[in-house]
């Protein structure tokens, strides 16, 4: 008897970001350089040059990447002139990943710093319009400690 197919495939989590970009070939290389992504697969688009679907792994998480296909309503943040989503990336060494991403072409949106909630945290925009927050968890705080630090951070 055949083994039952898993509803969530092996290696995936329940939520998988699917990034639409201009120039998926360049984006995949950026994600490799900036975030240490490993490429699992890629499938060409109908023209044989574009990328219809690519699967990358960053840490223990999978992301999908594909080129824009405006004729199908598939557009990137560059076409929309902004992004309403930030992809949060927890890493061992936020400073190292931050510097790699900047060197690979990311732009700083919020400086990397020790945040009141206990993370070393900062925000970047990749060259393809997607926003990323980079963090390493530094300390576990109680809700009371976090509220006190938030009030101090916001002048309350």
Buried (B, 14 or more C-beta within 10 A) or exposed (E): EEEEEEEEEEEEEEEEEEBBBBBBBEBBBBBBBBBBBEBEEBEEBEEEEBBBBBBBBBEEBBBEBBBBBEEEEBEBBBEEEEBEEBBEBBBEEBEEBBBBBBEBBBEEEBEBEEBBBBBBBBBBBBBBBBBBBBBBBBEEBEEEBBEBBEEEEEEE
